[in-house]
Amino acid sequence: MSVFDAADSIALSIQEVFDLSLRVLKGAGLSDAHARAVARVITAGERDECASHGLYRLPGCVMTIRSGKLSPDAEPGIVDASPALVRADARFGYSLLAFERAAPLLVEKAKAVGVAALAITNCFHFSALWPEIEHLTEQGVAALAMTPSHAWVAPAGGRKGLLGTNPLAFGWPRPGPHPYVFDFATSAIARGDLALHEIAGQPIPEGWGVDAEGRPTTDARAALDGAMLTFGGHKGSALSTMIELLAGPLIGDMTSRESMAFDAGAQAAPCHGELILAFDPAMLGGPDPAANAARAEALFAAFADQGARLPSERRYAARARSLARGVRTPRPLYERILALGF
């Protein structure tokens, strides 16, 4: 949902979003393969009305490309590490191309042994995780993904950044066009949404962040300069710490604090690792996969029976609208993108 006035916006088709993203990314120096992988995810975010992960990300991508930290033409190194493990070294390029190259082997392993892991290391990551999850559920596997970020988030009881926004995403394949998917930051809100409130001049709810002195604030700029907070107090803090460990030291990569130190003020996207687990319901579920699928569908139906919304339903409805009518992006953001000069 946008925080901007709909009247002050520009209409674009889905193809125009992709073409604009691709032109900007290649103009900034990203290789064609990387630019297409990134543009696909930005377009998906805009299509699904996930404003903080759509065109809003383009200026940040350009800053990352120009930072000198990212390798704009890195070829990911894919290693078949064991019957249940794929390792992908992104070689300091964006994570998305590494994922695209490694995903077929991950799915193959999950269907061979039941559970498999993909460890992506040395990658720059800026995007939502649901595009990776949806890609895997389309292959008939359930999936779980997580990453650290930069140390923007204070732990429960703290007042200085230590943890990342540390998103967690899960997907379950379903009959029909859409899987069950959730994707959320373990911070109270995604950092991009916090920045959108600052751009729009809107206050943030209490509980999203603290200022540089550790005091609660409703000012987005003060929270960006201070520290974000986790959702659910100590529970969100514990989940965030788990993600730091599983997608950091466990796979041989940096924590959010180390990622921020690596950035050294360049203001590039966070550089760290990503852990993705894939599960084959057909193998794990025993001899009657149809009964297990029906059991899952009965659970989902029980949500609808009491008027509850499943995660991503709003996003899927937005997708249908966008595919039919295109999208609208805030005029100030569109003009900012054009001013990049590509």
N, C-alpha and C positions, 0 to 999 in steps of 0.2 A: 504494500500500500504506500503510495507516494505522500510525502509531506508537503508537496508543492501545489499551488493553484493550477488546476487543470486548464484554465483559460490561457495561461502563459506557458504553452507547450507546443511542441512541434510533432506533427504526424509523420510516422515512418512505417514502411512495410517491414516485415521480418527480413526480407532480402536486403533492404536498404540498411538495416542495422548491421547485418553481417558484412556487407560491402564496406560500410564506413569503418567498422572495427578492423577489418583486414587491411584497408588502406592506411589507417593510422599506425597499426602495429608494424607493417612492413616498411612504412615510411620512417619509423623510428629506428629501424635496423634489425628487426626480428626476422629470422629465416622464414621461408614460406611454410614449411611444415609446422614450426612452432606457432606462427601467426594464425594459421588456420585452426589449430587446436584451441588456441586461446579465444579466437573470434567465435568459434562454435559455442563455447561456454558462456561468453558474454552475451551472445544472441539468445541463448536459452534463458539466461537470467532476465533479460529484457522482455522476452516473450511471455514468461510466467509472472510478470509484474513483481519480480524480486529486484526492486530498484537499486538496492545497495550492492547487487552483484551483476548489474547490467552495464550499460554505457558509462555509468558513474565510475567504473573501474578503469576506463581507458586512460585518463590522465595519469593515474598511479602506475599503470603499466609502462607508459612512456618514461616516467621518472625512474622506474626500476631498470628499464633497458638502458637508460643513459647513465645509471649510477656507477657503472664499471664493475659492479658485483656480479651481475647476471651474464652468462654466456649465451648470446643471442642465437647461436647456431649449433649448440651442443647436441651431439647424437647420443641418446640414452644407451647405456650398456645394460643389456638384459641377460641375467644369469639364471639358468635352471639349477638352483642351489640344492634341492632335495625333492623327494616325491611330493612334498606338501609346501614347498617354499620357492617363490620367485623373488629374486632381488633385482631391482632396477636402479642403477646409478644414473641420476638425471644430469650429472656432471655440471651442476650449477646452471642448468636451464630450468624452464618452467616444468612443473610436475605433470602437466596435462599430456604432453607428448609421450613422456615416459609411461604414463598410465595406459594410453592408447596402444602403445607397442607391447606392453606386458600383459594386458587384460586377457587376450586369448589363451595364453599359457596358464594364467591363474584359473580360468574357468575349466580348462582341460584337467588341471590337477584336482580341483574341487570335485569334479565328476568322477575322477578316478579313485580318490581316497576318502571323499566325504567332506573334508575341511582342508582349505589351503590358505596360505597367506602370501600377500604381496607387500614387500618392504621397499618403498621408494626412498632413496636417500639423496642428499645433496641437491635438493630441489627448492625452487622458489614457488610459493603457493599463495594465491590471492583469492581464490574462487570458493563458491559453495561446494559442498561434497555430494549433493544429490545428483549432479550429472554423472559422476562415476557410479553411484549406487544404481541409478536407473539403467545405465548401460549393462550392468551385471545382472540385474533382475530380468532384463530382456533375454538373457541367455539361460534363464530358468534357475538361477541360484539366488539364495538369500545372501545379503552382504552387510558388513559393518565397516565403517571407515572413520578415521580420526587423524588429526594433526595438532601439533602445538602451533604457536605463532610468535609474536613478540611479547615481552613481559609487560603488558599493559594492564593486567588485572591483579588486584590485591587479593590475597587469600582471606578467608573468613577470619575476622579479628585483626587483620592487618590494615595498613593504609598506604602501602607503596606497591607498585607493580612488581610482580614476581612470576605469575602464571600468564599463559596466553588466553585468548578468547576460546581456544581449544574446542573446536566443533566436533560433534559426534553425529554420525548419520547411520541409518539402518534401512534396509529395504527387504521386502518380502514379495516374491513373484506371485501374481494373481491371474486368474483367467480374465480376459477383457483387456482394455487398452492401457490400464494404469496399475502399477504396483502399489503396495502399502509402503510409504516412505516417510521417515521423519529426518530432519536435519536441523540441528540447533547448536548455537554456541553455548558453552557452559558459563560464559559471562551473561549478565542479565540481559544484554542486547548485543547484537553484532556491532563491531566498531564502525562499519560502514553506515549503519543506521544512526549511530551517534553523530557521525560526521554530517549526514544529511540533515539532521535537526539543526546543526550549527549553520549550515549553508542557508537553510530556510528561516533562520532566526527564531526557531521555536524552542521552548523550554523542554527539558527531559523530565520524566517522572522521577520522584525520589526513589533511591535504591539502585539506580543505574551506575552511579559513580560518586567519587569524592574529589575535592579539589586538592591542590598541591600540599595543603596542610592536613589532609585527611578528614576534612569536614564534609558532611553530606551536601550535595549541590544539585540544583536543577538547571544549571548553566552548562550547555554541551561543551563549550570551549574549556571551561574550568575542569570538567571531567576528562576531556582529552589531554589536558596538561597535567592532571593529577593521576587518578587511577580509576579504572572501571571496577565493577564488583561482580561477583559470581551470582547466578540465580540460586535461590534456596539456601542462602547462607552456607553453613558448614557442609551441607550435602553437595551443593554445586562445587564447592571448593575441593572436596574429596574426589569427585568425578574428574575435575580439571587436572588434579594431581595425577590421577590414574593415566589420563591421556598423555601428560608430560612424560611419564615413565614408559608407557607402551609404544608411543610413537617417537620417543627420543632415545634414551639409553638402551632400551630393549633391542632396537634395530640398528644401533650404532650411530645415532645422530644427535643433534643438539637439542637442548631444552629451550624454552622461550627466552629465558634470560641469556643463554649463550647466543641465540639467534640475534637478539638485540645488540649484544656486544660485537658480533660479527658485522652487523650493519654499520656500526661506528658513525652514526649520524647521516648516512647516505640517504635515508628515508626510502629505501627500496622495500619491496614486499618481503615478508619474513622468509628466511632460508632455513630449512630444517628437513625433517622426514615426514613420511605419511605411511600409515599402516592400514592395509585393507585386508579383511578376512572374508572369504567366500565359503558358503555352506551349501551342499547339495541336498535338498529335501528328499529327493528320490532315494539316495543312498542312506542317509541318516534315519529316515523314517520307517525303515523296515519294509515288509512285503506288501503293504497296502497303501501306496502313496495317494491314491484317490480318496481314501477315507481321511487321511491326514489333511489333504487340501480342503475337503469338505468341513473338517473341524475348524480350520482357520477361517473359512468363509462364514461359518456360523458365528464365530466370534465377531467378525467385522459387521455382520448383519445385526448383531445385538447392539452395536453402537447406534446404528440407524434407528432401531426400534425405539430407543429412548431419546431420539433427536440429537445425539452427539455427533460431532463432525470428526472424521478421521483426518490425521495429518496429511497435508498436501492436497486435500480436496479443493481448497481455495485456489491453490496454484494451478491445478488442472483446469478449473473453471476459467481462470485467467488465460491459460494457454489456448483454450477453445476460442475465447473472444479475440485474442491477438492473431491467431491464425486466420480468423474470418475478417477482421477489420484492421489489422496492424496495431501499432502501439503509439503512445504519445510520450515524449521525453521532455523534461523541463527545458524551456528556452535558454536559461542561463547555462545549463550544462551543455546543451548542444553548441552554443556559441563558444564555450570554453574549449570544447573538442575541436571545433573548426579553427580556433585560434592557435592550435598546436602546429598548424601550417602544413598538414599532410593531405 
